[in-house]
Amino acid sequence: MTSATFSSETAQASGQARAVLVGVDLGPGSSFDPTLDELGLLAESAGDQVVGKVLAKRKSPDPALFVGSGKADEIKLLVQAHGAHGVIFDQALSPAQQRNLERHLGVPVSDRTALILEIFAARAQSHEGKLQVELARLQYIATRLVRRWTHLERQQGGIGTRGGPGEAQIELDRRMIGDRIKSIKERLEKVKRQRGTQRRARERSGTFRVSLVGYTNAGKSTLFNALTKARSYAANQLFATLDTTTRSLYLGEAGRSVSLSDTVGFIRDLPHKLVEAFQATLQEAADANLLLHVIDASSPLLHEQQVEVERVLEEIGAEGIPQILVYNKLDAIEPAQRPRALRDELELGAGHRVPRVFVSALTGEGLDLLRQMIAEHAVPPPSPADDGQVQVLPDGTPTAGPGRAAGYH
């Protein structure tokens, strides 16, 4: 079964590339979005305008064209009808499939991985973030040395030459790319050592570290700003922020401050090379004492998004860190669907229960409960040895009284 849908407009806006989206259902076990909504948001984040969508179903990818010659002909007609500048596939393409499709369709072809890398390249602000994105992008293009479409040529490149990433991909040969990858890895290794030094300093000072993690556009940055009164960039778009931001958060309930970090958002099929390249940044989450897993409570795909975040956390070695599930965007939920209580626990299987709280970072509802829950983790309840009474060991030796088990363990 196949289907095609068309936009009602022909995307005449100047400066925007018109794109056709393609999604292929490869059966059970494959990632498939029948609406292609998320891919459309990614395309818009990259500066493209979606003019058509094509869906297909196959048992396995066609080795040459991924979708087969018949469906490729259908895509070509759609491209010609709307004057599209390129085609974006929701699944990863091999270099050979990409080249064959470009020859067949007559326009540049991109896949989900390349699209995410392009967005990251445009959004990275810090020196470290730019290095991480460049490393992932160079590793991706090392086997395909192709470029996307024209609007890339108007962007500043990150290789040390003028022009966009598209131009750099054409100009750099594999040997130069290999040298650049080696150089970036060495520089990122220095960054990793610096972060390690900073982390050890925080550990010596007894700083309690909290990291925000979650699916992209779940509202992490808005929540971060609401908790810390910061002014970090926040927008209703995918990957609005990439660079880790850390602020001090004072908790009156605990009588102390904690360190709160906003990290890069996750997404389905996040390129492994990107996770690998962002290891230094993601280490903030892996080294945290507590994770605030922010979930878009209004999303119809919230369960799938939660599972994807858990998968990435496992990949970076952060699966064992205590979590609070923060269901954000309470203001966007219909009144009839609102939870009975803003705070409860969610069972994740095998008797494992995780605390959960519903909040609205936009209106502030539920934030007091969230602060209280963070405080409970930052200052655990005292052990029996802290009840103010002298404890006696079996041999009759008295132990220390109050304060013996103070602090976070």
C-alpha positions, 0 to 999 in steps of 0.5 A, spaced: 500 500 500 502 506 498 500 513 498 502 520 496 499 527 499 500 534 496 501 541 500 496 546 498 501 551 496 507 551 492 511 554 496 513 561 493 517 564 499 523 566 497 530 563 500 526 557 502 528 550 498 522 546 496 522 539 499 518 533 498 518 528 504 519 520 503 517 515 508 517 508 508 514 502 512 519 497 512 514 492 517 515 491 524 521 493 528 522 499 523 522 506 525 516 509 521 512 515 522 505 515 517 504 522 518 511 525 517 510 530 521 517 530 525 521 530 519 517 536 516 519 539 523 526 538 522 525 540 514 522 547 517 528 547 522 533 547 516 530 552 512 526 548 507 518 548 506 515 542 505 511 541 498 509 534 498 509 527 502 510 520 499 509 514 503 511 507 501 511 500 504 516 495 502 518 488 506 526 491 505 529 497 502 531 496 494 538 496 494 539 501 488 533 506 489 531 504 496 524 505 494 524 501 488 523 504 481 516 505 480 515 509 487 522 513 484 518 515 478 512 517 482 517 521 487 520 524 480 513 526 478 511 530 484 518 533 484 517 536 477 509 538 479 511 542 485 518 545 482 521 542 488 529 543 490 530 536 493 527 530 496 528 528 504 528 521 506 525 519 513 530 513 513 538 513 512 540 512 505 546 508 503 551 512 499 550 508 493 542 509 494 543 516 495 547 517 488 542 513 484 536 517 487 539 523 485 541 521 478 534 518 477 530 524 480 534 530 478 535 533 484 539 533 491 537 527 495 538 527 503 536 523 509 534 524 516 541 523 518 544 529 514 538 533 516 539 533 523 547 534 522 545 540 518 540 543 523 546 542 529 551 545 524 546 551 524 545 551 531 551 550 535 554 556 538 559 554 543 566 553 540 566 546 543 559 545 540 561 547 533 567 542 534 562 536 536 558 538 530 563 538 525 566 532 527 559 528 526 558 531 519 565 530 517 564 522 519 558 522 515 560 525 509 567 522 508 563 516 504 559 521 500 562 527 499 555 530 496 551 537 498 544 538 499 541 544 496 542 551 494 540 555 501 546 551 504 551 555 500 549 562 503 551 559 510 558 560 513 562 554 513 565 551 519 572 548 516 576 555 516 573 557 509 568 561 506 562 558 504 557 553 507 557 546 509 555 544 502 561 547 498 566 544 504 563 537 502 565 538 495 572 541 496 575 536 501 577 530 499 577 524 504 585 525 506 583 532 508 577 530 511 581 524 515 586 529 517 581 534 520 577 529 524 584 527 527 585 534 529 578 535 532 578 529 536 584 531 539 581 538 541 575 534 543 579 530 548 582 536 551 575 539 552 573 532 555 579 532 560 577 540 562 570 537 563 573 532 568 577 537 572 571 541 573 567 535 575 572 533 580 572 540 583 564 540 583 565 533 587 570 535 592 565 541 593 559 537 594 555 540 589 549 536 587 548 536 580 541 535 576 541 535 569 535 536 564 534 531 559 528 529 554 526 529 547 527 535 543 522 540 544 519 537 550 520 544 553 527 543 557 529 550 556 523 553 558 523 549 564 530 551 565 529 558 565 522 558 569 526 554 575 533 558 575 530 565 572 535 564 566 534 567 559 537 561 555 534 561 548 527 557 548 523 556 542 517 552 539 522 548 534 526 542 534 533 543 537 532 550 539 539 549 543 545 545 543 550 547 548 549 545 555 548 551 560 549 550 567 546 555 573 545 555 580 538 553 583 537 555 590 532 550 594 529 553 600 526 546 602 533 543 602 537 550 605 542 549 599 543 550 592 544 545 587 547 545 580 542 545 574 544 543 567 540 544 560 542 539 555 541 537 548 535 534 546 534 527 543 530 525 537 528 518 534 534 515 530 539 520 533 545 519 529 550 514 533 556 519 530 552 525 533 551 521 540 559 519 539 561 526 538 557 530 543 560 525 548 563 531 552 556 534 552 552 528 554 557 527 560 554 532 564 547 527 564 552 521 565 555 525 571 549 527 574 546 525 581 539 526 579 536 527 572 529 531 570 527 527 564 522 532 561 516 529 557 511 533 553 505 531 556 501 533 550 504 529 545 500 523 542 507 520 542 510 521 549 511 514 550 515 512 544 519 519 545 520 517 553 523 510 550 527 513 545 530 518 551 531 512 555 535 508 550 540 514 549 541 514 556 543 507 556 548 508 550 551 514 554 551 510 561 546 514 564 541 509 565 542 508 573 542 515 575 535 516 579 530 520 575 524 524 576 519 524 570 517 531 569 511 531 564 511 538 562 506 542 558 500 541 563 497 547 560 496 544 553 492 538 556 485 538 555 481 539 562 478 532 561 485 529 560 488 532 566 491 528 572 487 527 578 494 528 582 500 533 580 505 528 583 505 520 583 509 514 581 509 511 575 511 503 574 516 502 569 516 494 570 519 489 574 517 493 580 521 499 579 517 505 580 519 512 578 517 519 581 513 523 576 510 530 577 506 534 572 508 541 571 507 547 566 513 551 565 509 556 561 504 558 567 508 555 573 503 550 575 507 544 579 513 547 579 513 548 587 512 540 587 518 539 582 522 543 587 520 539 593 522 533 589 529 535 587 530 537 594 528 531 597 533 527 593 538 533 594 538 532 602 535 524 603 532 523 609 537 521 615 538 514 617 537 511 624 544 513 626 541 520 626 536 520 630 539 524 636 541 518 640 547 514 641 548 508 638 551 502 641 555 496 637 554 489 639 561 490 642 559 495 647 562 501 643 558 507 642 557 510 635 557 517 633 550 521 634 547 526 630 550 528 623 553 521 622 550 520 615 549 527 613 550 528 606 548 525 599 550 518 598 
